[in-house]
Amino acid sequence: VAATASPTARRHSPNTTLGFVTPWNKKGYDIARRYASKFTHISPVWFDLRATKQGQAFQLQGHHNVDPGWVSELHSQGVKVLPRIHLEGWDQAAYAALLTQKPRQKALAERLLQLCQKHQFDGIVLEWGYLKLTEEAVKQ
């Protein structure tokens, strides 16, 4: 009789394994806890980063979604927690400002670092939608 591994047993692959947990699927948090040993990284879908007109400022939304106990529990199981931050509603000017202006890049990096330090995150997953650039923007 062959022994079967528990579904929560340790991973068999040495590779990085990333899982996403969405707030609209409440069972996802429990599944991440139960199968934490299968993952190296978990990315809760908690934050949206909005840019004001032409990327002059950033507004980070989603702080109310953070569950410090859940983060701590995953950390205790050796899982890194990297929340997904979605660039929501960005127009071409906002992307251009971020990609071409060092002060904007520095401001965003500092803001994200503060977020990670405040909530003991191990990093972030940065996600943006389809980026469409005009020929004029590419020439810049």
C-alpha positions as CSV (number, residue, x, y, z in Angstrom):
1,V,0.0,0.0,0.0
2,A,1.5,3.3,-1.1
3,A,1.5,6.1,1.4
4,T,-0.2,9.2,0.3
5,A,0.9,12.7,1.4
6,S,-1.4,14.9,3.3
7,P,-2.7,17.8,1.2
8,T,-1.1,20.2,3.6
9,A,2.3,18.4,3.5
10,R,5.4,20.3,2.5
11,R,6.0,21.2,-1.1
12,H,8.0,18.9,-3.4
13,S,9.4,21.6,-5.6
14,P,12.3,23.9,-4.6
15,N,10.9,26.6,-6.9
16,T,9.2,29.8,-5.9
17,T,5.4,29.3,-5.6
18,L,3.1,32.3,-5.5
19,G,-0.5,32.2,-4.7
20,F,-3.1,35.1,-4.8
21,V,-5.8,35.6,-2.3
22,T,-8.8,37.8,-3.2
23,P,-10.9,39.6,-0.6
24,W,-14.1,38.7,-2.5
25,N,-13.4,35.0,-1.8
26,K,-13.4,34.8,2.0
27,K,-12.4,31.1,1.9
28,G,-9.1,32.1,0.2
29,Y,-7.7,33.3,3.5
30,D,-8.5,29.9,5.2
31,I,-7.1,28.0,2.2
32,A,-3.9,30.0,2.3
33,R,-3.5,29.1,6.0
34,R,-4.3,25.5,5.5
35,Y,-2.0,25.0,2.5
36,A,0.7,27.5,3.5
37,S,3.4,24.9,3.4
38,K,2.7,24.6,-0.4
39,F,3.7,28.2,-1.0
40,T,6.8,30.4,-0.7
41,H,4.8,33.6,-1.3
42,I,1.2,34.7,-0.9
43,S,-0.2,37.9,-2.5
44,P,-3.4,39.2,-1.0
45,V,-5.3,41.4,-3.4
46,W,-5.7,44.4,-1.1
47,F,-4.5,47.6,-2.6
48,D,-5.2,50.0,-5.5
49,L,-2.8,52.8,-6.3
50,R,-4.5,55.7,-8.0
51,A,-2.7,58.5,-9.7
52,T,-4.1,62.0,-9.8
53,K,-4.3,63.8,-13.1
54,Q,-1.0,63.4,-15.0
55,G,0.5,61.4,-12.1
56,Q,1.2,64.4,-9.9
57,A,0.4,62.4,-6.7
58,F,-0.5,58.9,-5.6
59,Q,-3.4,57.7,-3.5
60,L,-3.1,54.2,-2.0
61,Q,-6.4,52.6,-1.2
62,G,-7.1,49.4,0.7
63,H,-5.5,49.7,4.1
64,H,-8.8,48.5,5.6
65,N,-8.3,45.1,4.0
66,V,-5.1,44.3,5.9
67,D,-5.4,41.5,8.4
68,P,-2.3,41.7,10.7
69,G,-3.1,38.4,12.4
70,W,-3.3,36.5,9.1
71,V,0.0,38.1,7.9
72,S,1.6,37.0,11.2
73,E,0.2,33.5,10.9
74,L,1.6,33.1,7.4
75,H,5.0,34.4,8.5
76,S,5.1,31.9,11.3
77,Q,4.7,29.2,8.7
78,G,7.6,30.5,6.6
79,V,5.5,32.2,3.9
80,K,6.4,35.6,2.6
81,V,3.5,38.0,2.2
82,L,3.6,40.4,-0.8
83,P,0.3,42.3,-1.3
84,R,-0.8,43.0,-4.8
85,I,-0.9,46.7,-5.6
86,H,-2.9,47.4,-8.7
87,L,-2.3,50.7,-10.6
88,E,-6.0,51.6,-11.0
89,G,-7.2,54.2,-13.5
90,W,-3.9,55.4,-14.7
91,D,-3.8,57.3,-18.0
92,Q,-0.9,57.6,-20.3
93,A,0.3,60.9,-18.7
94,A,0.4,59.2,-15.3
95,Y,2.5,56.3,-16.6
96,A,4.8,58.6,-18.4
97,A,5.3,60.7,-15.3
98,L,6.2,57.6,-13.3
99,L,8.5,56.1,-16.0
100,T,10.4,59.2,-16.8
101,Q,10.6,61.3,-13.6
102,K,13.0,60.2,-11.0
103,P,11.3,62.2,-8.2
104,R,8.0,60.4,-8.9
105,Q,9.8,57.0,-8.9
106,K,11.5,57.9,-5.6
107,A,8.2,59.1,-4.0
108,L,6.4,56.0,-5.0
109,A,9.2,53.7,-3.8
110,E,9.3,55.5,-0.5
111,R,5.6,55.2,-0.1
112,L,5.6,51.4,-0.9
113,L,8.6,50.9,1.5
114,Q,6.7,52.6,4.3
115,L,3.7,50.4,3.6
116,C,5.8,47.2,3.8
117,Q,7.4,48.3,7.0
118,K,4.2,49.4,8.6
119,H,2.5,46.0,7.9
120,Q,5.5,43.8,8.0
121,F,5.1,42.8,4.3
122,D,8.0,41.1,2.6
123,G,7.6,43.1,-0.6
124,I,4.9,43.8,-3.2
125,V,3.4,42.5,-6.4
126,L,2.9,45.5,-8.7
127,E,0.2,45.1,-11.3
128,W,-0.9,47.4,-14.1
129,G,-3.3,46.9,-16.9
130,Y,-2.6,47.1,-20.6
131,L,-0.3,50.1,-21.3
132,K,-1.0,51.9,-24.6
133,L,1.5,54.5,-25.7
134,T,1.1,56.9,-28.5
135,E,4.0,57.3,-31.0
136,E,4.7,60.7,-29.5
137,A,5.0,59.2,-26.0
138,V,7.5,56.6,-27.3
139,K,9.7,59.3,-28.8
140,Q,10.1,61.0,-25.5
